[in-house]
Amino acid sequence: MTEQSINQLRNKARAELEARPDHHLALGMRQAVWNALGPRATGRDRMSAAHLRRIALAFAAAERVRPIWDRQYPKSSLWKEVTATIGRVVRGELDVKAALQRFDKFWAEITHLATSDPSPAIAAGFAIVQVLSTAIVDERFDSSAIDPRREDGDDPMDFDTAVYSESAEAGGMPWDDDANADRRRRFWQWWLDEAAKPSVDDAALRAL
């Protein structure tokens, strides 16, 4: 992982972002950014420097849209519960099995809310829950098969935190006609800067 390589990739991603009418950052390009931060965590590599940096990137993205969640659900304790669980995973206080059980519980809660309130706030809720997934199993990418042109699929379980945060900020997914493409562009510009110069460090994650 070198800062120079990340900055070069950021510049390439910015150009591709501007070239797309929807201003969405493709899955393959996001995977290239994650890969530039270092090897994917497996087994004993969990909570490596690279893994922690990807968790921090995901957490920052979720926190960016937290006000959207708080305005819609001011009395909900879910965000705090998920955040506390992320901290416990980072500190090694929860094993993978227990953490996955917590993830399933939170995901079910958000899914239930989504049936009656398919609003940007729900996307923000999914964003913070997916940070927990990143803490447990890291982001999903294969360093030997990075294709910057790879597009996202259509399974909501496969959308990472950044996509849900993008949706919350833009008011819809890239294929939603009513979503705001300019807000989406601003989000991804911020995300690429955050990947290069993180605002959340390891100490902050462990203090969650």
Secondary structure, DSSP 4 states (H G I P E B T S, - for coil): --HHHHHHHHHHHHHHHHHSTT----HHHHHHHHHHT-PPP-GGGTT-HHHHHHHHHHHHHHHHTHHHHHHH-TT--HHHHHHHHHHHHHTT-S-HHHHHHHHHHHHHHHHHHHHH--SHHHHHHHHHHHHHHHHHH-----TTS--TTPPP-S-GGG--HHHHHHHHHHTS-TT-TTS-HHHHHHHHHHHHHHHHS-SS-HHHHHT-
